[in-house]
Amino acid sequence: MTFDEVKALDQEYVMQTYARNPVAIDHGKGATLYDTEGKKYIDFTSGIGVCALGYANEAWAKAIYDQAMKVGHISNLYYTEPYAKLASKLVPASGMSAVFFGNSGAEANEGMIKLARKYSFEKYGEGRAAIITLRNSFHGRTITTLKATGQDHFHEFFFPFTEGFRYAEANNMESLNGLSGDDVCAVMMELIQGEGGVNPLEQEYVQAVAKLCAEKDWLLLIDEVQTGIGRTGSLFAYQQFGIQPDVVTFAKGIAGGLPFGGFLANDKCKNVLRAGDHGSTFGGNPMAAAAGNVVMDTLTDDFLAQVKEKGQYLRDGIAALNSPYVSGIRGMGLMIGVGVQGMEHKELKNRLMDKGLLALTAGKDTLRLLPPLVISKDEIDEGLAVMAEVMKA
C-alpha cells in the first residue's frame, strides 16, 4: 500500500487519538527503517524505547515463530515454559524476589500501586494509602496512573480521578518531607523522568528517599517502564543509583516489540498479592515471553557495557556539533535528552525526519533519543550527520 492509501484507511476507520507523523513505516533492519515509498530513516526512537533489538532480529523472530507453532496463548490457568524461564532470568538479575507479568507499562504501574496499598492495609489497617509521586513525572494513561502522574494538564476531562496522590518537587527532600504524614504508604518515582524531559534524578536525593522510606516503612516504588531492560546501560537504572526498591515496574523493551510488562517485588512484598488479588488474561503470554527470553539472553554484561559506550559516543557526537540549537545534553546510556533552544523542539524533530532521522520530543523543549540498543556505530554516525546538516548555525 502507498502512504496515501494507509492514511486514508486510518482516517476513515481509526479514532484520531494520535498526532501521527506523515510517514508509513514498512520494514527495517537493525536501527534502520524504510517507509512505504522506500525512503530510508535512521531510527533514534525504537518505537518509544520498545524495539531494544532493533528490526528483523532473526533470533527474536524465530523464537516468536517457534512458540506460535506450539501454543500462542493458553491463559494463566496453566503453566507454560516461556514465562517461567523468563522469570528465572529477571528475578536474580534484578536482585528482587518475585515477578508479576502483564501487558504494558500503565498496567504494571497500576499493579504496583495496588500492591503498595494492600501491603499497608494488611499491616496498618485503613487510612494509610497515600502515595507521593514527583512533579513532572509520567506513569501512564489509565485513570489511576494519570492521577499518579505529576503534571497538571493530565488531570483534565476524565473526572473523577482516583484519589490518594501527592506531588513533591524532584530533588527536593524538603518538599517530600512536607507531604509526609501518617496516611502515606509509598513513594513512587522514575529515576529519569522520560516524558517530562529526560531529567535524571540526583543520586544523593534518590538515596535519601530510599532511606526515608525504610525508616517509615513506606514502600519505595520505582517506575522503570522506560529506563529498564538495558536502556541506561544496566538491566535497571536503580542498579546505578545504589538503591534496592521494594517494587519496580518494567515494560517497553522487555519483549522487543510485543506487548509485555510487569513488576518485580522484593522479599518483603513478594507475597502481598495472592490468588484473586490481581490478574491479567494476556500476562505472561507464551509468544511474548519467548521474545522476552531472547532479549534477556542478549543483555550480557558486555552488551550492557556497549550500551553505555554507544550512549557516550552519541552524546559526545552531539556536543561536537556545537549547534546553536543545543542548550544541553543529559541522560544515561541510550536514553538521551537534548535541550533545544532557538527552535521549537517539534519543529526540529520534523526537520530531522525530513532528512531521514527519526527522533522524539519530551517536555517543553527536549529532543528525546531512544535508539535500539543494537544500533551500530555506523548508524549512529549517519544519524549524527543528519543532525549536523539540520542543526548547523
ABEGO torsion letter per residue (X at the ends): XBAAAAAAAAAAABBBABBBBBBBBABBBEABBBBAAGBBBBBAAGGGGABAAEBGBAAAAAAAAAAAAABABAEAABBBAAAAAAAAAAAAAAGBABBBBBABAAAAAAAAAAAAAAAAAAAAEBGBABBBBBBGBBAEABAAAAAABABAAABBGAOBBBBGBBBBBBGBAAAAAAABEAABABBBBBABBAAAGGBBBBAAAAAAAAAAAAAAGBBBBBBAAAABGGAAGBABAAAAAGBBBABBBBBGAAAGGBBBBEBBBBAAAAAABBBGABBBAABGBAAAAAAAAAAAAABBAAAAAAAAAAAAAAAAAAAAAGBAABAEBBEBEABBBBBBBGBBAAAAAAAAAAAGBBBBBBEAABBBBBBBAABBAAAAAAAAAAAAAAABX
